[in-house]
Amino acid sequence: MIWLLFLGLAALAVAPLGLALLRAARRAAQREADLALYRAQLAELERERAAGRLDEAAHRAATVEVQRRLLASEGAERQGRAGRGAAALAALLFLVPALGFAIYLRGGNPEVPAAPYVERAEAAARDDALMAQLRARLEQVPADSEAARQGWILLGNAERGRGRWEAAAEAWRRALAARFEGPLAAELAELLIERGALEEAAALLTRALSADPEQPRLRYLTGLAEARAGRTENARSAWRALLAQAPADAPWRALVERRLQELP
């Protein structure tokens, strides 16, 4: 069942890319179709996980694979442009699916039996080499381009999935340098808080909140950073203000309430 799911997702993700390459005159419309398909695939994965047909490891691997396919589609949209950036994007179309396939084979198939240490070490080395290749290709893409930003985001996702926190943080920093956005800043801030880099996390959250001061996740993380820094009253104030404005049925209310109770 899971193999069929992954094969179906792969086929659906490749189809928009092929259409974008063949129909250059309709690239903008195709891009919107790719985004719609991307969201539909993620929604389907969430349903599979909720129904118990995908465990967390398989869900994470499939999600990263769908995201990588979106990056490949974005690279195809810019393939007609001249220069080194176009060549680098074309190379990404091959490297990114290969990277996703390699990581999926190692960790995404629930039927794969436990591998001996030597095999796991060899697989990890192959993953490292693929990551290094993708990183090298991204270095050749214009730093402020959307393709570079998406590439760094997806590389960060992959590195986080492998437990490489520093590499994930660095990739997300590069993406934010290309274009700052609140949701990604929240992802990086949460990672930094967990790793103890509280000052950098607080700076990211302050910048993100200046653009979207009512965003619940940013406000929650601000309180979490204050709590981890030992500023208990600041954390309590931030979380109480968040709860006061939250809808009664907000799915995250219980989490914030529990955090408040845990404060000394």
KELODREN-248294 format. One line per 3 residues: number of its first residue (from 1); their letters; for each residue x negated, y negated, z of C-alpha. Coordinates in nm, 2 decimals, decimal comma. Each point is the difference from the previous one (the first is absolute). Layout:
BEGIN
NUM	a	X/Y/Z | ...
//
This chain:
BEGIN
1	miw	0,00/0,00/0,00 | -0,27/-0,25/0,10 | -0,21/0,09/-0,31
4	llf	0,30/-0,07/-0,22 | 0,06/-0,33/0,18 | -0,36/-0,12/-0,06
7	lgl	0,00/0,11/-0,36 | 0,33/-0,18/-0,06 | -0,13/-0,32/0,16
10	aal	-0,32/0,02/-0,20 | 0,20/0,03/-0,33 | 0,23/-0,28/0,09
13	ava	-0,30/-0,23/0,09 | -0,18/0,08/-0,32 | 0,30/-0,07/-0,23
16	plg	0,01/-0,38/0,07 | -0,37/-0,03/-0,05 | 0,02/0,16/-0,35
19	lal	0,29/-0,23/-0,10 | -0,20/-0,30/0,11 | -0,29/0,10/-0,21
22	lra	0,21/0,06/-0,31 | 0,22/-0,30/0,02 | -0,23/-0,30/0,06
25	arr	0,27/-0,25/-0,09 | 0,22/0,12/0,29 | -0,27/0,02/0,27
28	aaq	0,17/-0,24/0,24 | 0,33/0,19/-0,01 | -0,19/0,33/0,04
31	rea	-0,17/-0,14/0,31 | 0,33/-0,06/0,16 | 0,11/0,36/-0,08
34	dla	-0,32/0,13/0,15 | 0,07/-0,18/0,32 | 0,35/0,13/0,02
37	lyr	-0,12/0,35/-0,06 | -0,27/-0,04/0,27 | 0,26/-0,11/0,25
40	aql	0,24/0,29/-0,10 | -0,28/0,25/0,04 | -0,09/-0,13/0,35
43	ael	0,37/0,02/0,10 | 0,02/0,36/-0,12 | -0,31/0,09/0,20
46	ere	0,15/-0,16/0,31 | 0,32/0,21/-0,05 | -0,21/0,32/-0,04
49	raa	-0,19/-0,08/0,32 | 0,33/-0,08/0,19 | 0,15/0,33/-0,12
52	grl	-0,31/0,19/0,13 | -0,11/0,12/-0,34 | -0,33/-0,21/0,02
55	dea	-0,23/-0,01/0,31 | -0,19/-0,32/0,08 | -0,32/0,11/-0,18
58	ahr	0,18/0,09/-0,32 | 0,21/-0,31/0,01 | -0,31/-0,22/0,04
61	aat	-0,18/0,17/-0,28 | 0,30/-0,03/-0,24 | 0,05/-0,37/0,10
64	vev	-0,36/-0,08/-0,08 | 0,03/0,18/-0,33 | 0,30/-0,20/-0,10
67	qrr	-0,18/-0,32/0,09 | -0,30/0,10/-0,20 | 0,22/0,06/-0,30
70	lla	0,14/-0,35/0,03 | -0,36/-0,14/0,00 | -0,07/0,20/-0,32
73	seg	0,31/-0,15/-0,16 | -0,11/-0,35/0,09 | -0,34/0,08/-0,15
76	aer	0,17/0,10/-0,33 | 0,19/-0,33/-0,01 | -0,33/-0,19/-0,02
79	qgr	-0,18/0,25/-0,22 | 0,04/-0,23/-0,31 | -0,21/-0,28/0,15
82	agr	-0,36/-0,04/-0,13 | -0,31/0,01/0,21 | -0,15/0,21/0,28
85	gaa	0,31/-0,03/0,22 | 0,21/0,19/-0,26 | -0,26/0,27/-0,02
88	ala	0,00/0,03/0,38 | 0,37/0,03/0,02 | 0,00/0,27/-0,27
91	all	-0,25/0,20/0,21 | 0,23/-0,04/0,30 | 0,28/0,18/-0,18
94	flv	-0,21/0,31/0,00 | -0,17/-0,04/0,34 | 0,31/-0,07/0,21
97	pal	0,21/0,30/-0,10 | -0,31/0,22/0,03 | -0,05/-0,14/0,35
100	gfa	0,36/0,07/0,10 | -0,01/0,35/-0,14 | -0,32/0,09/0,18
103	iyl	0,13/-0,13/0,34 | 0,33/0,17/-0,05 | -0,16/0,33/-0,07
106	rgg	-0,20/-0,02/0,32 | 0,27/-0,12/0,24 | 0,34/-0,03/-0,16
109	npe	0,10/0,36/-0,07 | 0,15/0,16/0,30 | -0,06/0,35/-0,15
112	vpa	-0,38/-0,03/-0,01 | -0,15/0,21/0,27 | -0,26/-0,13/0,24
115	apy	-0,34/-0,04/-0,17 | -0,34/0,08/0,15 | -0,21/-0,29/0,11
118	ver	-0,23/0,02/-0,30 | 0,29/-0,03/-0,24 | 0,15/-0,29/0,20
121	aea	-0,34/-0,17/0,00 | -0,03/0,04/-0,38 | 0,35/-0,13/-0,05
124	aar	-0,08/-0,30/0,22 | -0,31/-0,07/-0,21 | 0,20/0,01/-0,32
127	dda	0,25/-0,24/0,15 | -0,28/-0,23/0,11 | -0,14/0,00/-0,36
130	lma	0,34/-0,08/-0,15 | 0,06/-0,28/0,25 | -0,34/-0,14/-0,09
133	qlr	0,08/0,01/-0,37 | 0,33/-0,17/0,05 | -0,17/-0,27/0,22
136	arl	-0,27/-0,06/-0,27 | 0,27/-0,04/-0,27 | 0,19/-0,24/0,22
139	eqv	-0,31/-0,21/0,04 | 0,00/-0,06/-0,38 | 0,36/-0,12/-0,01
142	pad	0,05/-0,38/0,04 | 0,02/-0,05/0,38 | 0,31/-0,23/-0,01
145	sea	0,20/0,22/-0,24 | 0,31/0,19/0,09 | -0,15/0,32/-0,11
148	arq	-0,29/-0,04/0,24 | 0,24/-0,08/0,28 | 0,21/0,30/-0,06
151	gwi	-0,31/0,22/-0,03 | -0,14/-0,11/0,33 | 0,33/0,05/0,17
154	llg	0,03/0,36/-0,13 | -0,36/0,07/0,08 | 0,06/-0,12/0,35
157	nae	0,31/0,23/0,03 | -0,21/0,29/-0,11 | -0,28/-0,07/0,24
160	rgr	0,24/-0,04/0,29 | 0,15/0,33/-0,09 | -0,34/0,16/0,02
163	grw	-0,06/-0,16/0,34 | -0,26/-0,25/-0,13 | 0,12/-0,30/0,19
166	eaa	-0,29/-0,24/-0,08 | 0,01/0,08/-0,37 | 0,38/-0,05/0,00
169	aea	-0,03/-0,33/0,18 | -0,27/-0,13/-0,24 | 0,21/0,10/-0,31
172	wrr	0,30/-0,18/0,14 | -0,21/-0,31/0,08 | -0,10/-0,01/-0,37
175	ala	0,37/0,03/-0,10 | 0,09/-0,29/0,23 | -0,28/-0,21/-0,14
178	arf	0,15/0,04/-0,35 | 0,35/-0,10/0,13 | 0,11/-0,04/0,36
181	egp	0,34/0,16/0,09 | 0,16/0,06/0,33 | 0,08/0,38/-0,03
184	laa	-0,35/0,09/-0,08 | -0,14/-0,23/0,26 | 0,23/0,18/0,25
187	ela	-0,14/0,34/-0,11 | -0,36/-0,12/0,05 | 0,08/-0,18/0,32
190	ell	0,15/0,32/0,15 | -0,30/0,20/-0,10 | -0,23/-0,26/0,15
193	ier	0,20/-0,01/0,33 | -0,03/0,38/0,03 | -0,38/-0,03/-0,07
196	gal	-0,04/-0,28/0,26 | -0,08/-0,28/-0,25 | 0,25/-0,23/0,17
199	eea	-0,13/-0,34/-0,11 | 0,01/0,08/-0,37 | 0,34/0,15/0,04
202	aal	0,13/-0,31/0,18 | -0,13/-0,22/-0,27 | 0,17/0,20/-0,27
205	ltr	0,33/0,00/0,19 | -0,02/-0,37/0,05 | -0,05/-0,06/-0,37
208	als	0,28/0,23/-0,10 | 0,24/-0,14/0,26 | -0,06/-0,35/-0,13
211	adp	0,16/0,11/-0,33 | 0,27/0,23/0,15 | 0,05/-0,10/0,37
214	eqp	0,31/0,22/0,05 | -0,14/0,33/-0,13 | 0,06/0,26/0,27
217	rlr	-0,30/0,22/-0,06 | -0,24/-0,30/0,01 | 0,15/-0,12/0,32
220	ylt	-0,02/0,35/0,16 | -0,36/0,04/-0,10 | -0,08/-0,34/0,14
223	gla	0,13/0,11/0,33 | -0,19/0,33/-0,03 | -0,33/-0,19/-0,06
226	ear	0,07/-0,22/0,30 | 0,07/0,30/0,22 | -0,32/0,18/-0,12
229	agr	-0,20/-0,32/0,07 | 0,13/0,00/0,36 | 0,22/-0,30/-0,05
232	ten	0,31/0,17/0,15 | 0,22/-0,31/0,04 | -0,05/-0,10/-0,36
235	ars	0,09/0,35/-0,12 | 0,31/0,00/0,23 | 0,11/-0,34/-0,13
238	awr	-0,05/0,10/-0,37 | 0,20/0,33/0,04 | 0,28/-0,16/0,20
241	all	0,04/-0,27/-0,26 | 0,01/0,27/-0,27 | 0,26/0,20/0,18
244	aqa	0,21/-0,31/0,07 | 0,04/-0,06/-0,38 | 0,02/0,36/-0,11
247	pad	0,33/0,16/-0,11 | 0,14/0,25/0,25 | -0,04/0,29/-0,25
250	apw	-0,36/-0,09/-0,10 | -0,18/0,33/-0,04 | -0,31/-0,13/0,17
253	ral	0,17/-0,14/0,31 | -0,08/0,32/0,20 | -0,37/-0,03/-0,08
256	ver	-0,03/-0,36/0,11 | 0,20/0,07/0,32 | -0,23/0,29/0,08
259	rlq	-0,30/-0,21/-0,05 | 0,14/-0,27/0,23 | 0,06/0,27/0,27
262	elp	-0,36/0,12/-0,03 | -0,15/-0,35/0,07 | -0,14/-0,03/0,35
//
